[in-house]
């Protein structure tokens, strides 16, 4: 079995509707969104501008997306 090492960015259109506006803002600011091997999303800021933020790709409740939005705001991303 071969292990995938190259990470490809996720298209904004592949995300749930609740995440699309934030994803468009993030990608316009230089962020890259990847899907991990476990299915989560990794929001990666431009080099040297902070830490990667991980979130579920399908938020099960409104609080989980609200928590991710809070993390993105604390990372200086206006969402």
Kinemage of the C-alpha trace (Angstrom):
@kinemage 1
@onewidth
@group {chain A} dominant
@subgroup {mainchain}
@vectorlist {calphas} color= white
{ca unk a 1} P 0.000 0.000 0.000
{ca unk a 2} L 1.392 3.388 -0.919
{ca unk a 3} L 1.072 6.358 1.340
{ca unk a 4} L -0.076 9.654 -0.092
{ca unk a 5} L 2.353 12.396 0.765
{ca unk a 6} L 1.105 15.210 -1.460
{ca unk a 7} L -1.743 17.210 0.007
{ca unk a 8} L -4.090 18.831 -2.447
{ca unk a 9} L -6.230 21.818 -1.535
{ca unk a 10} L -9.978 21.313 -1.207
{ca unk a 11} L -12.197 23.233 -3.609
{ca unk a 12} L -14.550 25.708 -1.942
{ca unk a 13} L -17.450 24.027 -3.752
{ca unk a 14} L -16.693 20.703 -2.031
{ca unk a 15} L -17.342 22.202 1.404
{ca unk a 16} L -20.674 22.346 3.219
{ca unk a 17} L -22.633 25.529 2.483
{ca unk a 18} L -22.123 26.843 6.009
{ca unk a 19} L -18.340 26.912 5.459
{ca unk a 20} L -18.157 28.375 1.946
{ca unk a 21} L -18.153 32.072 2.826
{ca unk a 22} L -15.362 31.611 5.363
{ca unk a 23} L -13.424 29.428 2.917
{ca unk a 24} L -13.658 32.062 0.173
{ca unk a 25} L -12.379 34.717 2.587
{ca unk a 26} L -9.596 32.436 3.800
{ca unk a 27} L -8.356 31.497 0.344
{ca unk a 28} L -8.416 35.153 -0.727
{ca unk a 29} L -6.130 35.926 2.239
{ca unk a 30} L -3.658 33.172 1.284
{ca unk a 31} L -4.939 30.346 3.493
{ca unk a 32} L -5.066 26.803 2.082
{ca unk a 33} L -7.684 24.245 3.117
{ca unk a 34} L -6.724 20.559 2.986
{ca unk a 35} L -8.653 17.403 3.771
{ca unk a 36} L -6.764 15.117 6.175
{ca unk a 37} L -6.636 11.348 5.783
{ca unk a 38} L -9.275 11.048 8.510
{ca unk a 39} L -11.665 13.378 6.663
{ca unk a 40} L -11.189 16.511 8.758
{ca unk a 41} L -10.310 19.877 7.271
{ca unk a 42} L -6.987 21.574 7.952
{ca unk a 43} L -7.107 25.378 7.545
{ca unk a 44} L -3.464 26.355 6.980
{ca unk a 45} L -2.457 30.034 7.140
{ca unk a 46} L 0.242 31.599 4.972
{ca unk a 47} L 3.781 30.659 6.003
{ca unk a 48} L 4.791 32.159 9.334
{ca unk a 49} L 1.374 33.576 10.210
{ca unk a 50} L 0.032 31.154 12.780
{ca unk a 51} L -1.041 27.609 13.423
{ca unk a 52} L -3.114 25.191 11.392
{ca unk a 53} L -6.729 24.913 12.529
{ca unk a 54} L -8.466 21.532 12.270
{ca unk a 55} L -12.217 21.051 12.072
{ca unk a 56} L -14.739 18.388 11.065
{ca unk a 57} L -15.668 18.367 7.394
{ca unk a 58} L -19.331 17.881 8.278
{ca unk a 59} L -20.205 19.841 11.439
{ca unk a 60} L -22.748 17.838 13.414
{ca unk a 61} L -24.138 20.788 15.336
{ca unk a 62} L -24.127 24.559 15.137
{ca unk a 63} L -21.742 24.879 18.108
{ca unk a 64} L -18.939 23.008 16.366
{ca unk a 65} L -18.928 25.453 13.441
{ca unk a 66} L -19.240 28.397 15.845
{ca unk a 67} L -16.162 27.155 17.714
{ca unk a 68} L -14.183 26.859 14.463
{ca unk a 69} L -15.252 30.370 13.437
{ca unk a 70} L -13.989 31.613 16.794
{ca unk a 71} L -10.633 29.947 16.224
{ca unk a 72} L -10.390 31.486 12.760
{ca unk a 73} L -11.250 34.939 14.128
{ca unk a 74} L -8.550 34.588 16.800
{ca unk a 75} L -6.153 33.767 13.958
{ca unk a 76} L -6.983 37.215 12.460
{ca unk a 77} L -9.219 35.873 9.715
{ca unk a 78} L -12.436 37.926 9.494
{ca unk a 79} L -15.228 35.348 9.144
